[in-house]
Amino acid sequence: MAKKSKPFAGKKAQTPVRNSAIPKPSASPSKRPVEITHELISRRAYFIHLSGKGGSESDNWYRALQELRAGA
């Protein structure tokens, strides 16, 4: 019988060593606040209208503004 040899006998895998510290994630992610524009409010009010669960134009507008301010 032939002797089976180990594929990596005597060889050690070498991995690079990281000499620097692992950076810690910041406590608060640096997100820029979204600027609530007239266009954003009107789009959201339009989609509220399309949902069939809205009210008058002004109700939809104020609801859209409130949702955008809340981040919904």
C-alpha positions, 0 to 999 in steps of 0.5 A, spaced: 500 500 500 502 506 498 503 511 504 498 517 503 501 524 504 498 530 508 497 536 503 500 541 508 504 537 512 510 541 515 507 547 512 503 553 516 499 558 513 501 565 514 496 570 515 498 578 515 498 581 522 494 587 523 498 592 527 493 597 528 487 598 533 480 596 530 477 602 529 471 603 533 464 605 530 462 612 532 457 613 537 452 616 533 452 615 525 454 622 521 447 622 518 446 629 515 439 631 516 434 631 510 432 638 508 424 638 508 422 641 501 416 644 498 417 638 493 418 633 498 411 635 502 407 635 496 409 628 494 408 625 500 401 629 500 400 626 493 401 619 496 397 620 502 391 622 497 392 616 493 392 611 499 384 613 500 386 614 507 387 622 507 382 628 508 382 635 504 388 638 501 390 642 507 389 635 511 394 631 507 399 637 506 399 638 514 399 630 515 405 630 510 409 635 513 408 632 520 410 625 517 416 628 514 418 631 521 417 625 525 422 621 520 416 616 518 
